Amino acid sequence: MVLTLASSPPLSFAAPAWLRRWMELRIDVERPSQPMEDAFGSIYDRLHQAGDRLHGIPTIPLNDPDLVMRYREADGEFYVYVEDVRHRRLAGYTVFNRLIEVGRRADRHVRAPHSSFGEAYQRRGLASAIYRWALSAGLCFVSGARQSPGAHALWHSLAREHELGCVRLCDKTLTYLGPEVPPDVMDDLHTRMLLLGKGWTLAQFAEATGMR
């Protein structure tokens, strides 16, 4: 089953006001040193603990009645939690990370998504649904220095609906390399993948971010 969101994206990622509205909030998810399932349990408890900053955050239903998506922003990074309401546990989360390698202009428009889901919730289209939601809201993606095979395949799947290309990221500057590059160029840590959100063209993105 391919999961989709039951409502349209409520936020515009490209607007500067999107950052200003949430700056008083702090980061919720850190890379856990404890086992992943324990970390998920801790986050789930916070989602339902009155007074915690995660309690009562906005929700968007998925087309699976057992699952609901909760979201918030903190320090310019966007967090999406998927809750299994039937089994009362966290299925996993996606973080849209800021990239310290990009300059200020690009930082307003791009994020690097990272997803972590429990074994029972993998290969169910959850990351795909969340990524499509963010892309539909106008957020653009730039990959990190390394991608897992699964993430690489997901990006190419999303390229059926959104423009995908390769960029060089060096000295806080993006340089467009084209829709495809040779394997040796792709293996360079400075080579990243770029996925444009809804409403963007390459020319518009270059003008907004200073991409060469």
GIVENFEN-V480439 format. One line per field, one symbol per residue. ss: DSSP state (A for helix, B for strand, O for the rest). burial: I if it has 16 or more other C-alpha atoms within 10 Angstrom, else O. A space follows every 50 residues. Layout:
ss=???
burial=???
This chain:
ss=OOOOBOOOOOOOOOOAAAAAOOOOOOOOOOOOOOOAAAAAAAAAAAAOOO OOOOOOOOBBBBOOOOBBBBBBBBOOBBBBBBBBOOOOBBBBBBBBBOOO OOOAAAAOOBBBBBBBBOAAAOOOOAAAAAAAAAAAOOOBBBOOOOOOAA AAAAAAAAOOOOOBBBBBBBOOBBBBBBOOOOAAAAOOOOBBBBBOOOOO OAAAAAAAAOOO
burial=OOOIIOOOIOOOIIOOOOIOOOOOOOOIOOOOOOOOIOIIIOIIIIIOOO OOOIOOOOOIIIOOOOIIIIIIIIIIIIIIIIIIOOOOIIIIIIIIIIIO IIIOOIIIIIIIIIIIIOOOIOOOOIIIIIIIIIIIIIIIIIIIOOOOOO IOOOIIOIOOOIIIIIIIIOOIIIIIIOOOOOOOOIOOOIIIIIIIIIOI OOOOIIOOIOIO
